[in-house]
Amino acid sequence: MKNIIVKVNNATQTIAEHNIITQDGKPTVIRAVQNANYELFDKAMGRAPNHIVTKRVGDDLHVSMEDDGESSDLIIEGFYDYPQSALIGLAEDGGYYYYIPDSGEVADYVTELESGNIEGQALGGEHQVTPWWVSAGDVEGFNAMPWLVGLAGVGIVGAALSNNGGSGGSSVPPVTEPDNIIIARDLIAQAEAAEAQAEQLLAAAAEDGVISQAEADAIVEANAEVARTKDAAQEAVDALPESVEKAQLQTRADDVNEVTVPPVTPVDQPVDTTAAQDLLAQAEAAEAQAEQLLTDANADGIISQAEADAIVAANAEVARTKDAAQEAVDALPESVEKAQLQTRADDVNEVTVPPVTPVDQPVDSDAPNAPTVVINADGTAISGKAQPGSDIAIDTNGDGTPDYTATADANGNYSVDTSAAPLINGETVSATATDEDGTSAPGTDTASGDTNDTALKHRLW
C-alpha cells in the first residue's frame, strides 16, 4: 500500500492536489483540466514512483501505481479530451521527467494510447526544471515532449504543430482558449478537488461506524473549502459571455456541492452512581432481612402475632429504603448504568405477611356449678345465681320434674315468680343449671311453714 499525491499543475503553479491510497479497492477519481500536467509524488519515497501502469478507457486514463496493474488507483476523467496533458514526476536526481512507455513506441505514450490499451510507463526523456505544463506551440515545449518528437519522426507532428502541411514551413500558432475560460475551468477544477476531499473525509469517518467530533469538524472545514472554491468558480463562470463553453462550465459548477456532515456519535460520560448504589444495597439488605424473618416464622408452621408484627416492621424498612434508592436513581442522567440500577430497584419488594395462626382459648369442659336457690320471705319468688347463660330447672315439690325454668343472665342472675302458688309450707326447692357441658348438681332451699319466720338458706356460686 502506497500513499501517493497527485498534483495538478498549470503553466505557473499547482492548482489542485489529491491523495491516493493504493490497493484500498477505491480508486481516486479526478476530472481532467485543460493545459495541465499531473505530477505523481510518493510520500514515502520523497519522489515520483519510478514505474506505473496506464490504461485508456474511453476518454479516461486509468493509472495503477503497482507493477501488476491489476487495479486502478487513479482515474483521470476526460484526460484524452486535452491531448497536450502529460504525466510527470520528480526523479532521484532532483529533475522532473515525463513518463514514457516501456516499449518506446510512440503509440504507447500516455497521450497516444488507444482505448483499451495498457502500457507500463517509466520516468525518462529530457530533464525538466519545473513540473509546470508547457504548450506544444513553444519550441522548448516541443523539444521537451518526447511523444511529439516521436510523432514528428513518423510525419504526424504536423497535425499538432503545422498548417495543413503547406510549403514554406511556417508555423501556425495553436488555437488557444481565452484566459477567462481557462481561469474559470481551473477554478472549477479546484472546487471539484475540494468536493472530492470532503467526500473522502466523509467516507473515512464512516468506515468504523463512529463519528468523532474531530472527524465532524474536519468535514465541516472541508465543506467550507468546497463553498469557497465553488463561489470563486461561480464568479468566474458568471463573468463569461454566453456560450457553449459557459453552459458546460456551469453544469460542472452546479455539480459541486458540500457533503452532509454526519452527527457526532454520542459518547457516554462517566456517571457517578456511588450514592444510588449504596442506597440500593441498603434496600436489598432490608428485603433480605424481611425474607429471613418470614422464613424463620414459617419454620414451625405457626405464625405468632409477634412474628407477624416483626415482618410488618421489616416491610416498612424495605419500603423506606427502596423509596430513597429510587429517588437517587431517578436523579441520574440517562445511561447504561442508570438502566442497570433501575433493574435492581425494581427487584426489591416487600414480602407477603402471613396470617397469624389462630390459638385455641382454654375451654371449660366441666358442668356448671350448682346454682344458688333463695326463696323470698313470702314464698312468691325464687332467685339465685348460676353459670351465665345456663338453663335453670326448678323443682318445688320433689317429684323430679321441673315446675319452673329460667335462664341465667350475663351476670349469672336468675329468678322466677311463684306468687301463683306461694311456697309457705316448708317445701324444699331444688334447682339445677345446665349448659353445653352438662347439668350441675342441684342447689336447694327450704320454705318455712311460717313465711314471716322463714330461714333462707343459699349457697353462693
Backbone hydrogen bonds, N-H to C=O, Kabsch-Sander energy under -0.5 kcal/mol:
donor,donor_aa,acceptor,acceptor_aa,energy
4,I,2,K,-0.6
4,I,20,I,-2.6
5,I,41,F,-3.1
6,V,18,H,-3.1
7,K,5,I,-0.6
7,K,39,E,-2.8
8,V,16,A,-3.1
9,N,7,K,-0.7
9,N,37,N,-2.7
10,N,13,Q,-2.8
15,I,8,V,-3.3
15,I,13,Q,-0.6
16,A,8,V,-1.1
18,H,6,V,-2.0
20,I,4,I,-2.9
22,T,2,K,-2.5
22,T,20,I,-0.6
24,D,21,I,-0.8
28,T,73,D,-2.5
30,I,28,T,-0.5
30,I,75,I,-2.6
32,A,77,E,-3.1
37,N,9,N,-2.5
38,Y,86,A,-2.7
39,E,7,K,-2.9
39,E,37,N,-0.6
40,L,88,I,-2.0
41,F,5,I,-1.9
42,D,47,R,-3.2
43,K,3,N,-2.2
43,K,41,F,-0.7
46,G,42,D,-2.3
47,R,42,D,-1.0
48,A,90,L,-2.8
52,I,121,Q,-2.6
53,V,64,S,-2.3
54,T,119,E,-2.9
55,K,62,H,-2.3
56,R,117,N,-1.9
57,V,55,K,-0.5
57,V,60,D,-2.8
60,D,57,V,-2.3
61,L,76,I,-2.0
62,H,55,K,-3.3
62,H,60,D,-0.5
63,V,74,L,-3.0
64,S,53,V,-3.0
69,G,66,E,-1.1
73,D,63,V,-2.4
74,L,63,V,-2.1
75,I,28,T,-2.7
76,I,61,L,-2.8
77,E,30,I,-2.9
77,E,75,I,-0.8
79,F,76,I,-1.3
80,Y,59,D,-2.1
81,D,78,G,-1.7
82,Y,79,F,-1.5
85,S,82,Y,-1.9
86,A,36,A,-0.9
88,I,38,Y,-2.1
89,G,97,Y,-2.0
90,L,40,L,-0.6
91,A,95,G,-3.1
94,G,91,A,-1.6
96,Y,128,Q,-2.6
97,Y,89,G,-2.5
98,Y,124,G,-0.7
99,Y,87,L,-1.9
100,I,122,A,-3.0
102,D,120,G,-2.4
108,D,105,E,-1.5
109,Y,106,V,-1.6
112,E,109,Y,-1.5
113,L,109,Y,-0.8
113,L,110,V,-0.8
116,G,56,R,-3.8
117,N,114,E,-2.4
119,E,54,T,-2.6
121,Q,52,I,-3.0
122,A,100,I,-2.8
123,L,50,N,-1.3
124,G,98,Y,-2.2
128,Q,96,Y,-2.8
133,W,10,N,-1.7
138,D,135,S,-1.5
142,F,138,D,-3.2
143,N,139,V,-2.4
144,A,140,E,-1.8
145,M,141,G,-1.2
145,M,142,F,-0.7
148,L,145,M,-1.0
149,V,145,M,-1.6
150,G,146,P,-2.4
151,L,147,W,-1.9
152,A,148,L,-2.2
153,G,149,V,-2.0
154,V,150,G,-0.9
154,V,151,L,-0.7
155,G,152,A,-1.6
156,I,151,L,-3.3
157,V,151,L,-0.9
159,A,156,I,-2.2
160,A,157,V,-2.0
161,L,157,V,-2.1
162,S,158,G,-1.7
163,N,170,S,-0.7
164,N,162,S,-1.0
166,G,163,N,-2.8
169,G,166,G,-0.7
172,V,161,L,-0.7
181,I,178,P,-0.6
182,I,178,P,-2.0
183,I,179,D,-3.0
184,A,180,N,-2.0
185,R,181,I,-2.7
186,D,182,I,-2.7
187,L,183,I,-2.5
188,I,184,A,-2.2
189,A,185,R,-2.3
190,Q,186,D,-1.9
191,A,187,L,-2.1
192,E,188,I,-2.8
193,A,189,A,-2.3
194,A,190,Q,-2.3
195,E,191,A,-2.4
196,A,192,E,-2.5
197,Q,193,A,-2.1
198,A,194,A,-2.2
199,E,195,E,-2.5
200,Q,196,A,-2.2
201,L,197,Q,-2.2
202,L,198,A,-2.2
203,A,199,E,-2.4
204,A,200,Q,-2.4
205,A,201,L,-2.3
206,A,202,L,-1.9
207,E,203,A,-0.7
207,E,204,A,-0.6
209,G,206,A,-1.1
212,S,210,V,-0.7
216,A,212,S,-2.3
217,D,213,Q,-2.6
218,A,214,A,-2.2
219,I,215,E,-2.0
220,V,216,A,-2.4
221,E,217,D,-2.4
222,A,218,A,-2.4
223,N,219,I,-2.6
224,A,220,V,-1.9
225,E,221,E,-1.6
226,V,222,A,-2.2
227,A,223,N,-2.8
228,R,224,A,-2.4
229,T,225,E,-2.7
230,K,226,V,-2.6
231,D,227,A,-2.4
232,A,228,R,-2.1
233,A,229,T,-2.5
234,Q,230,K,-3.2
235,E,231,D,-2.2
236,A,232,A,-1.8
237,V,233,A,-2.5
238,D,234,Q,-2.9
239,A,235,E,-1.2
240,L,237,V,-1.6
247,A,243,S,-2.0
248,Q,244,V,-2.4
249,L,245,E,-2.6
250,Q,246,K,-2.7
251,T,247,A,-1.9
252,R,248,Q,-1.8
253,A,249,L,-2.4
254,D,250,Q,-2.5
255,D,251,T,-1.3
256,V,253,A,-1.2
257,N,255,D,-0.6
265,T,211,I,-2.5
268,D,266,P,-0.5
273,T,271,V,-1.0
277,Q,273,T,-2.7
278,D,274,T,-2.4
279,L,275,A,-2.2
280,L,276,A,-2.2
281,A,277,Q,-2.2
282,Q,278,D,-1.7
283,A,279,L,-2.1
284,E,280,L,-2.7
285,A,281,A,-2.0
286,A,282,Q,-2.3
287,E,283,A,-2.3
288,A,284,E,-2.2
289,Q,285,A,-2.1
290,A,286,A,-2.1
291,E,287,E,-2.5
292,Q,288,A,-2.1
293,L,289,Q,-2.3
294,L,290,A,-2.2
295,T,291,E,-2.3
296,D,292,Q,-2.7
297,A,293,L,-2.4
298,N,294,L,-1.9
299,A,295,T,-0.6
299,A,296,D,-0.9
300,D,297,A,-0.5
301,G,298,N,-0.9
304,S,302,I,-0.7
308,A,304,S,-2.3
309,D,305,Q,-2.4
310,A,306,A,-2.0
311,I,307,E,-1.9
312,V,308,A,-2.2
313,A,309,D,-2.1
314,A,310,A,-2.0
315,N,311,I,-2.4
316,A,312,V,-1.8
317,E,313,A,-1.4
318,V,314,A,-2.0
319,A,315,N,-2.6
320,R,316,A,-2.2
321,T,317,E,-2.5
322,K,318,V,-2.4
323,D,319,A,-2.2
324,A,320,R,-1.8
325,A,321,T,-2.2
326,Q,322,K,-2.9
327,E,323,D,-2.0
328,A,324,A,-1.6
329,V,325,A,-2.3
330,D,326,Q,-2.7
331,A,327,E,-1.1
332,L,329,V,-1.5
339,A,335,S,-2.0
340,Q,336,V,-2.1
341,L,337,E,-2.3
342,Q,338,K,-2.5
343,T,339,A,-1.8
344,R,340,Q,-1.6
345,A,341,L,-2.4
346,D,342,Q,-2.5
347,D,343,T,-1.1
348,V,345,A,-1.3
349,N,347,D,-0.6
357,T,303,I,-2.8
365,S,363,V,-1.1
372,T,385,K,-2.4
374,V,383,S,-2.5
376,N,374,V,-0.5
376,N,381,A,-2.3
379,G,376,N,-1.6
382,I,416,V,-2.3
383,S,374,V,-2.3
384,G,414,Y,-1.8
386,A,412,G,-2.8
389,G,408,A,-1.5
389,G,409,D,-0.5
390,S,387,Q,-2.6
391,D,434,T,-2.9
392,I,406,A,-3.8
393,A,391,D,-0.5
393,A,432,T,-2.3
394,I,404,Y,-3.4
395,D,393,A,-0.5
395,D,430,S,-3.0
396,T,394,I,-0.6
403,D,394,I,-3.5
404,Y,394,I,-1.9
406,A,392,I,-2.0
408,A,390,S,-2.4
409,D,413,N,-2.7
412,G,409,D,-2.3
414,Y,384,G,-2.0
416,V,382,I,-2.9
418,T,380,T,-2.8
418,T,416,V,-0.5
419,S,380,T,-0.8
421,A,418,T,-1.3
423,L,379,G,-2.2
424,I,422,P,-1.1
426,G,448,S,-0.9
429,V,427,E,-0.6
429,V,445,D,-4.2
430,S,395,D,-2.5
431,A,443,G,-2.9
432,T,393,A,-2.1
434,T,391,D,-2.2
435,D,438,G,-2.6
438,G,435,D,-1.8
440,S,433,A,-3.3
443,G,431,A,-3.3
445,D,429,V,-2.4
447,A,427,E,-4.5
451,T,449,G,-0.7
453,D,450,D,-1.7
454,T,451,T,-0.5
456,L,454,T,-0.8
460,L,458,H,-0.6
